Amino acid sequence: GTTTIPDQVALNLTGGTLVNNSQLNVAGAFNLNAGAFTGSGGITMAGGTLAKPAGSSIAWTNSGLMTNTGTINLADADISNQIDNRGTINLGGSLNFSQPFVNAGILEARSGTSNFAAGLQQNGGSLKLAGGNLQGPVSLNGGSLGGSGTIAGDLNIGSGTLSPGASPGKLVVTGNLNLTVGSSTLIEIGGATPGIGYDYVQVLGTAHL
């Protein structure tokens, strides 16, 4: 059946093993601090919050689909859930996502590097590099990609807006940049110095415009 953490209720995992083989709905708070979180069941963040802070020793091997309409704060973890984000996820670095990650909400890389081995696909909302970097192929099919930092891999813009910098700033793509006819690019200009006076994109591979 379905287990629900109600609004204004917190489940704090600080030891032992929590096995989720069905469906876990989080309307309150779910804090992963220590112990183990496993099983094949899905997780629905029904407006609640999930936190896995840096330094947490949790062994996270739960593999079900995670659907987020709440707020998730992540750092220093190997995450085996496929993720469908429609809320807010803040990335604190040292993160490895082994399954596909789909974003249609707000996704911010705030520090360190987050690795998307199976790719990051954005269908809407916003993706921002706000002090952090991304590794792995990134595809934008809607919404916007902005901020300053590095995408270590290919960046494919099918539609949506590529808006580098943070008024202004620099976005580095170590792989190839592919801008299709359905994409838009927004560059803000306020001076003559790259990264300081105006936004720019540095592509270390091949830029297909």
C-alpha positions in Angstrom: 0.0 0.0 0.0 0.9 3.7 0.3 2.7 5.2 3.3 2.3 9.0 3.8 4.4 11.4 5.9 1.8 14.1 6.6 2.2 17.8 6.5 4.1 19.2 9.6 5.4 15.7 10.4 9.1 14.8 10.0 10.6 11.4 9.5 14.3 11.5 10.5 16.3 8.5 9.4 19.3 8.4 11.8 20.2 4.6 11.8 19.0 1.2 10.9 17.4 0.4 7.5 14.2 1.8 5.9 12.9 -0.4 3.1 10.4 1.1 0.7 9.0 -1.5 -1.7 5.7 0.2 -2.4 4.8 3.9 -2.5 6.1 6.6 -0.1 4.3 10.0 -0.2 6.0 12.9 1.5 3.8 15.9 2.4 5.9 16.7 5.5 9.7 16.3 5.9 12.0 13.3 5.1 15.5 13.7 6.4 18.2 11.2 5.5 21.0 11.5 8.0 22.4 8.0 8.6 21.5 4.3 8.2 20.2 2.9 4.9 17.3 3.7 2.6 16.6 0.9 0.2 13.9 -0.9 -1.8 12.3 -0.6 -5.2 9.3 1.5 -4.3 8.5 5.0 -5.7 8.6 8.3 -3.8 6.2 11.2 -4.4 7.2 14.5 -2.9 3.6 15.8 -2.4 4.7 19.4 -1.5 7.0 18.2 1.2 10.7 18.4 1.7 13.5 15.9 1.5 17.0 16.6 2.7 20.3 14.6 2.3 22.9 17.0 3.7 26.6 16.9 3.0 28.4 14.6 5.5 25.4 12.4 5.9 26.4 8.7 6.0 23.1 7.4 4.6 23.4 4.4 2.2 20.9 5.3 -0.5 20.0 2.4 -2.8 16.2 3.0 -3.2 15.6 2.6 -7.0 11.9 3.6 -7.6 10.7 6.7 -9.5 10.9 9.9 -7.5 8.4 12.5 -8.5 8.9 15.9 -6.9 6.4 18.7 -6.5 8.0 19.9 -3.2 11.6 20.8 -2.3 14.6 18.5 -2.3 18.1 19.5 -1.0 20.9 17.1 -2.0 24.6 16.8 -1.4 27.3 14.1 -1.3 25.3 11.1 -2.5 24.9 8.3 -5.1 21.3 8.4 -6.1 19.7 5.4 -7.9 16.2 6.8 -8.4 14.9 8.0 -11.7 13.8 11.6 -11.0 10.9 13.6 -12.5 11.3 17.1 -11.0 8.3 19.5 -11.1 9.2 21.3 -7.9 12.5 22.6 -6.6 15.8 20.7 -6.3 19.0 22.2 -5.0 22.2 20.4 -5.8 25.1 20.7 -3.3 27.7 18.8 -5.2 29.4 15.4 -5.0 26.2 13.9 -6.5 26.0 11.0 -8.9 22.6 10.2 -10.6 22.7 6.8 -12.2 19.2 6.9 -13.8 17.6 9.5 -16.2 16.8 12.9 -14.6 13.9 14.9 -16.1 13.4 18.5 -15.0 10.3 20.6 -15.6 10.6 22.6 -12.4 13.5 24.6 -10.8 16.9 22.9 -10.7 19.9 24.8 -9.2 23.5 23.6 -9.0 24.8 25.5 -6.0 28.2 24.0 -5.3 30.6 21.2 -6.4 29.9 18.9 -9.4 26.7 16.9 -10.0 27.2 13.9 -12.4 24.3 12.8 -14.6 25.5 9.5 -16.0 22.2 8.7 -17.8 21.7 12.3 -18.9 19.8 15.4 -17.8 16.7 16.3 -19.9 14.9 19.6 -19.3 11.3 19.9 -20.6 10.4 23.1 -18.9 11.1 25.3 -15.9 14.7 26.5 -15.3 18.1 25.0 -14.9 20.7 27.3 -13.3 24.4 27.0 -12.5 24.6 29.0 -9.3 28.0 28.2 -8.0 28.0 24.5 -9.1 28.9 22.5 -12.2 27.3 19.7 -14.2 28.8 16.6 -15.8 27.1 14.4 -18.4 25.0 15.1 -21.5 22.4 17.9 -21.1 19.4 18.3 -23.4 17.1 21.3 -23.3 13.6 20.8 -24.8 12.0 23.7 -23.0 12.4 26.3 -20.3 15.8 28.0 -19.7 19.4 27.3 -18.9 21.4 30.0 -17.2 24.1 30.8 -14.8 27.9 30.6 -14.7 29.9 27.4 -14.5 30.9 24.3 -16.5 28.9 21.6 -18.3 31.3 18.8 -18.7 29.7 17.1 -21.7 27.5 17.9 -24.7 24.8 20.5 -24.5 21.9 20.1 -26.9 19.3 22.9 -27.2 16.2 21.6 -29.1 13.9 24.4 -27.9 13.9 26.8 -24.9 16.4 29.5 -24.1 20.1 29.4 -23.5 20.8 32.3 -21.2 24.5 32.1 -20.0 25.7 34.1 -17.0 24.1 35.8 -14.1 24.1 39.3 -15.5 26.8 38.8 -16.7 28.8 35.6 -16.6 30.4 32.7 -18.5 29.2 29.3 -19.3 31.8 26.6 -20.4 30.8 23.6 -22.4 33.6 21.0 -22.6 31.8 18.9 -25.3 29.8 20.0 -28.3 27.1 22.7 -28.3 24.1 22.1 -30.6 21.7 24.9 -31.1 18.7 24.0 -33.3 16.3 26.2 -35.2 13.8 26.0 -32.3 16.2 27.4 -29.7 16.8 31.0 -28.5 20.0 32.4 -27.1 20.0 35.4 -24.7 23.2 37.4 -24.3 23.2 40.5 -22.0 25.7 43.3 -22.9 26.8 46.0 -20.6 30.5 46.4 -21.3 33.5 45.3 -23.3 35.1 42.6 -21.0 33.9 39.0 -21.5 32.3 37.5 -18.4 32.3 40.9 -16.7 30.8 43.2 -19.2 28.8 40.7 -21.2 27.6 37.1 -21.1 29.4 34.5 -23.2 29.6 30.8 -23.9 33.0 29.0 -24.3 32.7 25.8 -26.3 35.7 23.4 -26.1 34.3 21.0 -28.7 32.3 22.0 -31.8 29.5 24.6 -31.8 26.7 23.8 -34.3 24.7 27.0 -34.7 
